[in-house]
Amino acid sequence: MDHNTEQKFQELLKNLTEKFQGDGAMDLNSVLFLIGVQEVGHGFRKYSKEEKMNLMHVAICTILEPYGFYKFTENDPDGWPHFEKVKNVPPINLQEQEALLKEAALNYFSENNLVDDLTI
């Protein structure tokens, strides 16, 4: 991952931590969880372990959709979005996967104007 992207992602984490007044430091998984909550639209509440995993899956599909890996198909009756896999992510190592997800998350927040004072 290039230094500029990592710096922007760290700024995103800082802004989100301040916005949500979190006690601990946020990480990529926290960001994915927040994106999933945003996309499902059920707000902050207690989620089961399975729901948390599903929220992160929704987030990954959502942020990778602009890259052509997934396509939104529909919302189910409970409001959960569903996606169809369009193509596989090319074989990349864990660091490259993390870099792709961080870049995609930055694009998501930037394009959706979800953090008012975010300077990315």
N, C-alpha and C positions, 0 to 999 in steps of 0.2 A: 504494500500500500504506500502510496506516495505521502510524503510528510504533510502536505497541504490538506489532504483528505483527513488524515488522522487528527490534525490540529482542529479542523472544523468539527469533527465528530466529538472531540473532547469538549469543545465549546457547546455543542448540543447537549452533552451530558450535564455540563455545569448549569446551563439554562434550565433544563428539565428538572434537575435536582432542586434548584431555587424555586421554580414555578410550583412544584408539588411539595415543597418544604420537606423533602425526604431526610431521614436521619442518616441513611447510609448512601454510599456512592452508587450511582446508577451504572449499568453496563449495557452491552448490546442486548442481552435477554430482557432487561427492563424496558428498553426502548421498543423491542418487538412486542412485548406485552401491552404497552401503552398504545401502539399502533393497532393491535388487535381489538382492544377495548374501544378505540375510536371508530374503527370500521364496523364493529358489530352494533355499537350504539346503545348498549345496555348500561353504560355508565359504570362507575366504580361501585362494586359490591363484592361480597365474598364469592369467589369462583372455586369450583372443585378443581382437583388436580387435572382431571381430564379436560375441563373447560379451559384451564390455563394453557394446556398443550394445544387445544384447538384454536385459542386466541393467537398463539404464536404462529400456528400454521396459517391462519387467515392473514396475519401480518406479512409473513414471508411471501405468500402468493400475491398479496396486494402490492408490495414494493418491487417484486420481480416481474409483475405484469408489464410495465413499460419496456422491459428488456425482451419481451416476447416469449417468456418461459411459461406464463400462465395466462388464462383468459377467464374473466368473470363470466359466470353463467347465469346465476340467479341467487336470490335470497330465499331461504326456506321459510316455512310458516312462523318459525321462532325468530326470524330476522338474521340468521347466520348466513353470511355470504358463502357461495360455493364457487369453485374454480375448476377449470379443466386444464390439465397439463398440455401445453402446446409443443414444447420441446424440452429435452433434458438440458440441465446445466452441464457445460462441458466438464470433463474430468479436471478438477483443480484441487490443490491441497487445502488443508484447513485454514492456513493464513490467507490464501486467496479467496476462500469462501467468506471468511470474516470481512475481508476488505470489500468484497462485492456487496455484502449485506449492509455494511456501514455506509458505503456510497449510496446504495439504494434508499436507505433510511434518511440520509441527508436530503436526497432528492425529494422524498415523500414530504418531509417537513417543510422544505423550501417551497415546493409547488402548492402545498395546501395551506401555507401561511399559518401553521399551527402554534408557533412560538413567536409571540409579538416582538420580543426584543432579540431574536436570534439574528446574529450577524454572520451568515454563512454565504 
